[in-house]
């Protein structure tokens, strides 16, 4: 492909937004797209793929560039690794392709550098999962995430959506073992698709979809999604309930609940009520009412590094420790909403046992009125994002 200096420069500038100004990668890319409305789809794809791949492999590429701040040169290293020919530009005069490739081979045995993880995170993974399992997951998390859709069964079927997409030359395939989950055969921007605007589908990873299925809400039940955010799982729960019964979606961020309302309207969901958690009284008012409670708690996000590779560089041990305290606080305080005989799912998008089964065990030790039913971990090496989910039942 022919390289244009403005595109390479935009990649370098976007990396600076991420690593110097601490902007999230998706927001930084969104910003550069808005500043360059004249770009076509090929230009946008080049910039987005370059930025995400460099962020994903930042430790390796910055090591090869011998700099963590010269983002133009780091981008040049990426071009060398990807075997992309570039013009005889002044900025590339001192670039030694052969030396870069030789050094890359030398780094293969230094896995934290070669696979691009901070030392502390690599060591934490080894400690929690063991060497073989962590290496397998660390490698898998460096793959590009698939684009997965959840068919909105309130409006259409998988068969119908596949047929309609095929008419616009977009191929979808069913995901084995997950009803109404479809993956794109080739990456596309589906947010501009007319069927998205009609509410026929949501973009939601396959592992994430398993959580609502694991909760297994029934028609006419009283269900609470207590950490609803912008409502991806709430919308799925509503569809599983076929709009029958009551769904209360809670969150501490009002703007996220406003987004949920917009999405619910588009999806044809009308059995959901949003409530802002202003204080403990919000939870107290729902004490003993929920047939089903979903606690999709804040977490490290290690399971979704495929989708958010900059999390590797924004996380810290301190952040994870604070998050684990919050997880235990939420499960301890919010569990009162479950009625006797009702069920609760505790879930995260992490693969660390300390955020998952160990949190559940700690809760059960202090709360004998709940019993453990089963749990499930979805690992990134299985092809999608990583998630954990545990089903508990209130018995008294």
C-alpha positions as CSV (number, residue, x, y, z in Angstrom):
1,X,0.0,0.0,0.0
2,X,1.1,3.6,-0.6
3,X,1.9,5.4,2.6
4,X,1.0,9.0,3.2
5,X,2.9,11.2,5.7
6,X,-0.3,12.6,7.2
7,X,-1.6,9.1,8.1
8,X,1.7,8.1,9.7
9,X,1.9,11.4,11.5
10,X,-1.7,10.8,12.8
11,X,-0.8,7.4,14.1
12,X,2.2,9.0,16.0
13,X,0.0,11.8,17.4
14,X,-2.7,9.4,18.5
15,X,-0.1,7.3,20.4
16,X,1.0,10.5,22.1
17,X,-2.6,11.1,23.2
18,X,-2.8,7.7,24.7
19,X,0.6,7.4,26.4
20,X,1.4,11.0,27.3
21,X,-2.1,12.6,27.8
22,X,-3.5,9.3,29.2
23,X,-6.5,9.3,26.9
24,X,-8.2,5.9,26.3
25,X,-7.3,4.4,22.9
26,X,-10.9,4.4,21.5
27,X,-11.4,8.0,22.5
28,X,-8.1,9.0,21.0
29,X,-8.9,7.3,17.7
30,X,-12.4,8.9,17.8
31,X,-10.7,12.3,18.1
32,X,-8.4,11.9,15.2
33,X,-11.3,10.7,13.0
34,X,-13.3,13.8,13.9
35,X,-10.3,16.0,13.0
36,X,-10.0,14.3,9.6
37,X,-13.5,13.9,8.2
38,X,-12.1,13.7,4.6
39,X,-10.5,10.3,5.3
40,X,-12.0,7.3,3.5
41,X,-12.6,3.9,5.1
42,X,-9.1,2.7,4.0
43,X,-7.4,5.6,5.7
44,X,-9.4,5.2,8.9
45,X,-8.8,1.4,8.9
46,X,-5.0,2.0,8.5
47,X,-4.8,4.4,11.4
48,X,-7.0,2.4,13.7
49,X,-5.3,-0.9,13.1
50,X,-1.8,0.7,13.4
51,X,-2.7,2.4,16.7
52,X,-4.3,-0.6,18.3
53,X,-1.5,-3.0,17.2
54,X,1.2,-0.6,18.5
55,X,-0.7,-0.1,21.8
56,X,-1.1,-3.9,22.1
57,X,2.7,-4.5,21.5
58,X,4.0,-1.2,22.9
59,X,6.7,-2.6,25.1
60,X,8.2,-4.7,22.3
61,X,8.0,-1.8,19.7
62,X,9.4,0.8,22.1
63,X,12.2,-1.5,23.1
64,X,13.1,-2.0,19.4
65,X,12.8,1.8,18.9
66,X,14.9,2.4,22.0
67,X,12.4,5.0,23.0
68,X,9.1,5.2,24.8
69,X,8.5,8.8,23.6
70,X,9.5,9.0,19.9
71,X,6.2,7.9,18.6
72,X,7.1,8.5,15.0
73,X,10.0,6.1,15.3
74,X,7.9,3.6,17.2
75,X,5.5,3.8,14.3
76,X,8.3,3.2,11.9
77,X,9.3,0.1,13.8
78,X,5.8,-1.1,13.4
79,X,6.0,-0.6,9.6
80,X,9.2,-2.7,9.6
81,X,7.7,-5.5,11.6
82,X,4.6,-5.5,9.4
83,X,6.8,-5.5,6.3
84,X,5.2,-2.4,5.0
85,X,7.4,-0.5,2.5
86,X,7.7,3.2,3.2
87,X,9.1,6.1,1.1
88,X,12.5,7.7,1.4
89,X,11.4,10.2,4.0
90,X,13.8,12.2,6.1
91,X,12.3,10.8,9.3
92,X,13.3,7.3,8.3
93,X,16.9,8.1,7.3
94,X,18.5,6.5,10.4
95,X,16.2,3.4,10.4
96,X,18.1,0.2,10.3
97,X,15.6,-2.5,9.2
98,X,17.9,-5.4,9.6
99,X,19.0,-4.4,13.1
100,X,15.4,-4.1,14.2
101,X,14.5,-7.6,12.9
102,X,17.6,-9.1,14.5
103,X,16.9,-7.5,17.8
104,X,13.3,-8.8,17.6
105,X,14.6,-12.3,17.3
106,X,16.9,-11.8,20.3
107,X,13.9,-10.7,22.5
108,X,11.9,-13.9,21.8
109,X,13.1,-15.5,25.1
110,X,12.2,-12.4,27.1
111,X,8.5,-13.1,27.2
112,X,7.2,-10.0,29.2
113,X,9.0,-7.8,26.6
114,X,8.2,-9.9,23.5
115,X,4.5,-10.3,24.5
116,X,4.4,-6.7,25.8
117,X,3.2,-6.9,29.4
118,X,4.5,-4.8,32.3
119,X,6.7,-7.0,34.6
120,X,4.3,-6.6,37.5
121,X,1.3,-7.8,35.4
122,X,3.3,-10.7,34.0
123,X,4.3,-11.8,37.5
124,X,0.8,-11.4,38.8
125,X,-0.5,-13.6,36.0
126,X,2.1,-16.3,36.7
127,X,1.3,-16.2,40.4
128,X,-2.5,-16.5,40.0
129,X,-2.8,-18.8,37.0
130,X,0.5,-20.7,36.9
131,X,3.1,-20.5,34.1
132,X,1.5,-22.6,31.4
133,X,-2.0,-21.2,31.8
134,X,-0.8,-17.6,32.0
135,X,1.4,-17.8,29.0
136,X,-1.5,-19.3,27.0
137,X,-3.9,-16.5,28.0
138,X,-1.3,-13.7,27.7
139,X,-0.6,-14.8,24.1
140,X,-4.4,-15.0,23.4
141,X,-5.1,-11.6,24.8
142,X,-2.7,-10.1,22.2
143,X,-5.0,-11.2,19.4
144,X,-7.4,-8.8,17.8
145,X,-10.9,-9.1,19.2
146,X,-13.7,-10.5,17.0
147,X,-16.7,-8.3,16.3
148,X,-19.7,-10.2,17.8
149,X,-23.4,-9.2,17.6
150,X,-26.2,-10.2,19.8
151,X,-29.4,-10.6,17.9
152,X,-32.3,-8.7,19.5
153,X,-35.0,-11.4,19.6
154,X,-37.6,-8.7,20.5
155,X,-37.3,-7.5,16.9
156,X,-35.9,-10.3,14.7
157,X,-34.2,-13.7,14.5
158,X,-30.6,-14.8,13.8
159,X,-31.8,-16.3,10.5
160,X,-33.4,-13.1,9.4
161,X,-30.4,-10.9,10.3
162,X,-28.0,-13.2,8.5
163,X,-30.1,-13.0,5.4
164,X,-30.5,-9.2,5.5
165,X,-26.7,-8.7,6.1
166,X,-26.0,-11.0,3.2
167,X,-27.9,-8.7,0.9
168,X,-25.3,-6.0,1.7
169,X,-22.4,-8.4,1.2
170,X,-21.7,-8.7,4.9
171,X,-21.2,-12.3,6.1
172,X,-22.3,-13.4,9.6
173,X,-21.7,-16.8,11.2
174,X,-23.4,-18.4,14.2
175,X,-21.4,-19.0,17.3
176,X,-21.7,-22.6,18.5
177,X,-23.2,-23.0,21.9
178,X,-24.5,-19.4,22.3
179,X,-28.0,-18.7,21.0
180,X,-28.4,-15.5,19.0
181,X,-24.7,-14.7,19.0
182,X,-23.3,-14.0,15.5
183,X,-19.7,-13.0,14.5
184,X,-18.6,-10.9,11.5
185,X,-16.6,-12.9,9.1
186,X,-14.8,-9.7,8.1
187,X,-14.5,-6.6,10.3
188,X,-17.0,-3.8,9.5
189,X,-18.3,-0.7,11.2
190,X,-21.7,-1.9,12.0
191,X,-22.8,1.1,14.0
192,X,-23.8,2.9,10.8
193,X,-25.8,-0.2,9.6
194,X,-29.5,0.5,9.2
195,X,-30.4,-2.7,11.1
196,X,-28.4,-1.4,14.1
197,X,-30.4,1.8,14.0
198,X,-33.6,-0.2,13.9
199,X,-32.5,-2.1,17.0
200,X,-32.2,-5.5,15.5
201,X,-28.8,-6.2,17.2
202,X,-26.3,-5.0,19.7
203,X,-22.5,-5.3,19.6
204,X,-21.7,-7.6,22.5
205,X,-18.9,-10.1,23.0
206,X,-19.9,-13.8,23.1
207,X,-18.5,-14.2,26.6
208,X,-20.5,-11.2,27.8
209,X,-23.7,-12.7,26.4
210,X,-23.1,-15.9,28.4
211,X,-23.6,-14.0,31.6
212,X,-27.2,-13.1,31.0
213,X,-27.9,-16.6,29.9
214,X,-26.2,-17.9,33.1
215,X,-28.5,-15.7,35.1
216,X,-31.4,-17.3,33.3
217,X,-34.1,-14.7,34.0
218,X,-37.7,-16.0,33.5
219,X,-40.9,-14.4,32.2
220,X,-42.7,-12.2,34.8
221,X,-39.9,-12.3,37.3
222,X,-38.5,-9.3,39.3
223,X,-34.9,-8.9,38.1
224,X,-32.3,-6.4,39.2
225,X,-29.1,-5.5,37.2
226,X,-27.3,-3.7,39.9
227,X,-24.1,-2.5,38.1
228,X,-25.9,-1.9,34.8
229,X,-23.7,0.8,33.2
230,X,-24.9,1.6,29.7
231,X,-27.0,-1.5,29.8
232,X,-25.6,-4.1,27.4
233,X,-26.6,-7.0,29.8
234,X,-29.8,-5.3,30.8
235,X,-31.0,-5.2,27.2
236,X,-30.1,-8.9,26.9
237,X,-32.0,-9.7,30.1
238,X,-35.1,-7.9,28.9
239,X,-35.0,-9.9,25.6
240,X,-34.7,-13.1,27.5
241,X,-37.7,-12.1,29.6
242,X,-39.5,-11.2,26.4
243,X,-40.4,-7.8,28.0
244,X,-42.5,-9.6,30.6
245,X,-41.9,-9.0,34.2
246,X,-39.9,-6.1,35.7
247,X,-36.3,-5.3,35.3
248,X,-34.6,-2.6,37.5
249,X,-31.3,-1.4,36.2
250,X,-29.1,0.4,38.8
251,X,-25.8,2.3,38.5
252,X,-23.9,5.0,40.3
253,X,-23.3,7.0,37.1
254,X,-26.4,8.8,35.8
255,X,-25.0,9.4,32.3
256,X,-24.7,5.7,31.8
257,X,-28.3,5.1,32.7
258,X,-29.3,7.9,30.3
259,X,-27.5,6.0,27.5
260,X,-29.3,2.8,28.6
261,X,-32.7,4.6,28.2
262,X,-31.7,5.5,24.6
263,X,-30.6,2.0,23.8
264,X,-33.7,0.5,25.4
265,X,-35.9,2.7,23.2
266,X,-34.1,1.6,20.1
267,X,-34.2,-2.1,21.1
268,X,-38.0,-2.0,21.8
269,X,-37.4,-2.8,25.5
270,X,-40.1,-1.4,27.8
271,X,-40.0,-3.5,31.0
272,X,-36.8,-1.8,32.3
273,X,-36.7,0.9,34.9
274,X,-33.5,2.8,35.6
275,X,-32.6,4.0,39.1
276,X,-29.5,6.0,40.1
277,X,-27.8,4.6,43.2
278,X,-27.6,7.8,45.3
279,X,-27.0,6.2,48.7
280,X,-27.6,2.9,50.6
281,X,-31.4,3.7,50.7
282,X,-31.6,2.9,46.9
283,X,-30.5,-0.7,47.7
284,X,-32.5,-0.9,51.0
285,X,-35.8,-0.2,49.1
286,X,-35.2,-3.3,47.0
287,X,-34.4,-5.6,50.0
288,X,-35.7,-9.1,49.5
289,X,-37.5,-8.3,46.2
290,X,-35.3,-9.8,43.4
291,X,-36.0,-13.2,41.9
292,X,-32.7,-12.7,40.1
293,X,-29.9,-10.3,40.8
294,X,-26.9,-9.6,38.5
295,X,-23.8,-8.1,40.0
296,X,-21.5,-7.5,37.1
297,X,-19.0,-5.7,39.3
298,X,-16.1,-3.3,38.4
299,X,-12.9,-5.3,37.9
300,X,-9.4,-5.1,36.4
301,X,-10.7,-5.8,32.9
302,X,-7.9,-8.2,32.2
303,X,-10.3,-10.5,30.4
304,X,-11.0,-7.8,27.8
305,X,-7.5,-6.8,26.9
306,X,-8.1,-7.9,23.4
307,X,-10.6,-5.2,23.1
308,X,-8.9,-2.6,25.4
309,X,-5.2,-3.2,25.0
310,X,-4.3,0.1,26.6
311,X,-5.5,-1.4,29.9
312,X,-2.2,-3.2,30.2
313,X,-0.5,0.2,30.5
314,X,-3.1,2.0,32.6
315,X,-3.6,-0.7,35.3
316,X,-1.5,-1.0,38.5
317,X,-1.4,-3.4,41.4
318,X,-2.8,-0.6,43.6
319,X,-5.8,-0.2,41.3
320,X,-6.5,-3.9,41.3
321,X,-6.3,-4.0,45.1
322,X,-8.8,-1.1,45.4
323,X,-11.1,-2.7,42.9
324,X,-11.1,-6.0,44.9
325,X,-12.2,-4.2,48.0
326,X,-15.0,-2.5,46.0
327,X,-16.1,-5.9,44.6
328,X,-16.4,-7.4,48.1
329,X,-18.3,-4.3,49.3
330,X,-20.8,-4.6,46.4
331,X,-21.5,-8.3,46.8
332,X,-21.8,-7.9,50.6
333,X,-24.1,-4.9,50.5
334,X,-26.2,-5.5,47.3
335,X,-27.0,-9.2,48.0
336,X,-29.8,-8.1,50.4
337,X,-31.9,-7.4,47.3
338,X,-32.3,-11.2,46.6
339,X,-35.4,-12.8,48.1
340,X,-35.3,-16.2,49.8
341,X,-35.2,-18.8,47.1
342,X,-33.9,-16.2,44.6
343,X,-30.6,-16.4,42.8
344,X,-27.6,-14.0,42.3
345,X,-24.9,-14.0,39.6
346,X,-21.6,-12.4,40.5
347,X,-19.6,-11.7,37.4
348,X,-16.4,-9.9,36.2
349,X,-14.5,-9.4,32.9
350,X,-11.3,-10.7,34.7
351,X,-9.5,-14.0,34.6
352,X,-7.8,-13.6,38.0
353,X,-9.0,-16.0,40.7
354,X,-8.5,-13.3,43.3
355,X,-11.2,-11.2,41.6
356,X,-13.4,-14.2,40.9
357,X,-13.8,-17.5,42.9
358,X,-11.9,-16.1,45.9
359,X,-14.3,-13.2,46.1
360,X,-17.2,-15.6,46.1
361,X,-15.7,-17.8,48.7
362,X,-15.0,-14.8,50.9
363,X,-18.6,-13.8,50.6
364,X,-20.0,-17.2,51.4
365,X,-17.8,-17.6,54.5
366,X,-19.6,-14.5,56.0
367,X,-23.1,-15.2,54.5
368,X,-24.4,-18.7,55.3
369,X,-27.8,-17.7,53.9
370,X,-26.4,-18.1,50.4
371,X,-25.2,-21.3,48.8
372,X,-22.9,-21.8,45.8
373,X,-24.6,-23.5,42.8
374,X,-21.9,-23.4,40.0
375,X,-19.5,-21.1,38.3
376,X,-17.9,-20.7,34.9
377,X,-14.8,-19.0,33.5
378,X,-14.5,-18.0,29.9
379,X,-10.8,-17.7,28.9
380,X,-9.5,-15.5,26.1
381,X,-7.8,-18.5,24.6
382,X,-11.2,-19.9,23.8
383,X,-11.6,-17.2,21.1
384,X,-13.5,-14.4,22.7
385,X,-13.1,-12.1,25.8
386,X,-12.5,-13.4,29.3
387,X,-15.3,-13.5,31.9
388,X,-16.1,-15.1,35.2
389,X,-19.6,-15.9,36.5
390,X,-20.8,-17.6,39.7
391,X,-24.4,-18.5,40.5
392,X,-25.5,-18.3,44.2
393,X,-28.8,-19.0,45.7
394,X,-30.3,-17.4,48.8
395,X,-31.6,-20.2,51.0
396,X,-32.7,-18.3,54.1
